[in-house]
Amino acid sequence: MVDPGRLRRMLGDLEAYRDRLAALSELPVAEHQGDRAFAARYLVQVSAQACIDMANHVIASAGWRTPADFRDAFTVLEEEGAIESDLAERMRALAGLRNRLVHVYEEVDDRIVHRSLGDGLVDLSSFARAMARLAEDG
């Protein structure tokens, strides 16, 4: 069974990260460099991890199949009807970006990160709403 209190705490963390990302997204690209760019990278990383942690908590609590990896956690949520397929696809992409940021698989273009914040913030909010519904159903 989903622990509503735990899920709400994770949602609170995600909201704080999202708010800070929103502030960074309002800056012009020219100002999105140096410490601000690193802050955005970190906030994207921890936002993704918060979503992954929520997904895994819901999956384990519900007894659904064990995900093969972080990306697959969003596939499991999709399979079980917890999130829509288009959102699941974007969340899998976020998990991939998280991996690139954490493991530095390739050079990160901070201009692309900055430009993606707008749609990414919408996705984080959509995911949070889906998880909040599960917390309510608890």
N, C-alpha and C positions, 0 to 999 in steps of 0.2 A: 504494500500500500504506500502511495506517495506520502511523504512527510510534508504537509502543507507549510509548516513553520520553516523547515529547511529550504524548501523551494522559494518561499517569500524572501528569506535572507539572501539567497542567490540572486533573486530578481532585484532586490535593493542594490546589491553590488553592481549588477549589470546596468541599472538605471544611472548610477553614479558615473560609471565609465562612459555611458552613452552621452550624458550631459557634458562631460569634459570633451568628448569627441565633437559634439555639436558646436561647442565654442571654437575649437580648432578649425572646424569646417568653414566657419564664417570668415576666416582670415583669407586674404588674397594669396594665391599660389606663391607669389614672390616672397611673402613673409613666412611661408611654410618651409622652413629650412632650419638646419642646426638643431638646437634643443627642442624646438616645436615639432620638427619632423620625427625626432626620436621619441618624443612624448606620444605622438600619434601612433607610431609603430607599437609602442608598449600598450597603449590603450586598445588598439585593435587586437593585439595578442591576448590581453586579459579578457576582453569582451568575448572573443572566440572561445577561450577556455571556459568562461562562465557558462556559455551556451552548451558547450560539450559536457560540462559537469552536470548541468541541469538535465540534458538529454540522457546521460548515463544513469542519473538518479531515477528518473521516471522509468526508464527501461528496466532497470534492476528491480524497482519497486513493483512494477506491473508483471514481472516474470516473462517479459518478452525475450526474443532471441538475443543472444549476446552479440554486440557489434564486433566486426572484424577489426575495425580501427575507428579513429575519430570521425572520419567522413561517414562511415557506415552507421554511426549512431543516428544521424539525421535520416538515413534511409529507413532505419527501423521505425522511427517516429512517423515517417511517411506511410510505411506499410500498415501501421496500426491506426492510421487516420488521425494522429495527433497534430500533424501539420500538413499543409497542402504541398503537392509535388513541386510547384514552382519555388516555393519558399525552401523546401528541402534541398533543391538544386543549388540555390544561392548559399545556403548554410554549409553545404559540402564545399563550395568554393571558398567560403570563409575559413573552414577548417584547413584547407590547403594553403591559404595565405598565412594562417597561424603557423603552420609547419615551416614555411619559407622564412618567416620572421624569426622563429625560434632557432632553427637549424642553419640559417643563412645558406640555403641551397644555391641561391643566386643573388646577384645584386638587386637591391630593392630601389625602384624609382619612386622617390617620395612624392613626385608630382602626380603619379598615378594613384598612389595611396590617398592623397589629398582629394583628387577628383572623385574617387570612389566613396568618399565619406557620406555624401548626400544619400545615395541609394542604400548604402550600408546601414545608415542610421534608421532608415525605414524598415529594413530587414530585421534589425535588432529589436525594434519596437513590435513588429509583427510576431517575431519569435517569443518575445516576452508576453504578449497577449495570449498566445497559445499555451504557454507554460502557466500563466496565471489562471487560465480556465481549469487546467489540471489541478492546480492547488486548491481551487474552490471546490472541485469535485472530490478532492482529497480522500 
